[in-house]
Structures are given as structure tokens and as C-alpha cells.
């Protein structure tokens, strides 16, 4: 799907991803989008709009080409590319397969939008909705390599790399202190943030959180304990770098981080906690003291079998650029921030 290939749904039509398709001349009367995007276009009823990730089938008065399908999919293009219309929502009698297709697009990190049964789509790849769960199963994740890695917080750190045969992302763990079974480690789950971790973005608190977590774990190690930082390759809380930047554009237009994601048809929380649990299991860690301000993260890890015996607050001061972002996390996502 990342390469723009069409998929042939088992129990549904052929779908061509609107964002990545590269075929010339593809056209279709129908498109599949999320209800959050359909609500923006005034195509979803109240019940559908309450389920922002539900699929909505849209018919156009004139056939969609790729440019029109992409404009339909991406709210960041609304001002630059006025939609022609008119459009209407149609009955969807393959809703389960459609739901799986939108979820597959989100896993691929592309906009959840498709041209439906398009002409000139090219050879379609079969996809059974029942196979979707296999793409989210971390069972194939293994330890690929490990080495001593002195870092600013501690010159006695060890880095462990994890790799899966069915995923190109390589996650890592940084262990500081001597691993011991009689003392639960401090653990921090940190999702990759190129803009914050590397470029020093002020729109989030990711870079300072990463640095503070490493120093907190190092301090714990100096006191005889130990800790683990899991660096998970799931940019933008799991929606991917490109989609995160699309959300930034919408935030510049006045939407908060949750509404921006939903207008893109994306969840505000798409992180892969089973992968984090698998990494801890491979490291021999079953009980942890979790460094987080998010009670939902505690619950998500416990649902995977990890025992969280303590939650440790991890709050840093805000700045003029991320104050609204942090307030949204507090007021709408339930983070325990003061």
C-alpha cells in the first residue's frame, strides 16, 4: 500500500490508495473515507460522526481522478483545492472489510482514503480483513544486536536493537544500571519524534522528556537500581512523520492535536503497546515502575501482561509553543498534568 498498489478485498471491492497511487488514468465514481473526514465534508450523519474512524462510502457526480481523490482525502488541501462535488454518502454493505482497509492504511502511515473499484487501477494484491491482526502481532520481534553505548546521562549504558521479519522499523532499548530481579526497573516508553528529539522542536515536549528520562534512569542506577528506556519507532504517536506534519498544518489553522488527527481520519493514539511489551519480555522484564503522566498508557501496558507496580510522574515545564498541546493532553486525553 505504501507503494501505491491496489488491494483486492476478500468480501469487498478493489481499493486504490488515494495518497500513494501512481497509476495513470485511474478513475472511479466511488471513494472510501473515514467518517471524521466525511463529517468535515457534511457527508456523515450524526451517528457516523460519533465514530470518527468508521468508513463512509462517497459517490461523486463526476468520476474521481487521482488529484480529486487526494483532495477529498486530505483536509490540508481544502483551501488550495476546492472540491468540485456534489457528493453523497451511499450505503456500505461491506463495512467490516472497509473498516479493515482503513486500518491497514493507518498501519501503512498513509491517509485512510481509497478510490473504489477504479478503472485502470492495475493488478490488485489480495487482502483478507481477517489477516489484519497478524500485521499488529509482535511475536516475530527478536533481539538483533546489543552493545555498550556511553551516553550523556551515563557512560555505562547498553543499547539493545530489536528487529522483526515483517516490519522495517527497528526499535531499541537503552538499559542503564545493572539488571537485577529483586528490584523493578524504572521504564520509560518514548515514541520516536524526529522534530522534537533531533531538531529541537518547541511544538512538543518530546526532546526534553527524552533527555530527562535518561537522566532520571541514570540517577536511579547510581542509587543501586536500574532502568530501561524503550525507543519505539512510531512517529507522531503512531501516525507517521508525514501525517504528523499534516496535523501540524491543521493546528496552524486553529485545531488542537486531537481534532487535527481526527480530521485526517487518524486516531489521536495509535501507538503499538504490544511491541513495547514484547521488548520488555525479551529483556526479561515483567514488573516495572512506569515513568508517565498518562494513565491510559498504564492500562494499555497492563492489558498486554506487563505488571505496572508504580506510576512515576514525568512532567516538564511548558513553553509558549507547546502550552496548548500540553493543555489538550491534560483536558482531552486525561494526562495528569498540573
PyMOL commands that set and color helices and strands:
alter all, ss='L'
color gray80, all
select helices_A, chain A and resi 35-40+46-49+66-73+75-77+95-108+129-135+138-140+194-198+206-222+235-238+241-252+257-263+273-282+295-303+323-331
alter helices_A, ss='H'
color red, helices_A
select strands_A, chain A and resi 7-9+14-17+28-34+55-64+87-90+114-116+125-127+142-148+157-164+167-176+185-191+227-232+287-291+307-312
alter strands_A, ss='S'
color yellow, strands_A
deselect
rebuild
show_as cartoon
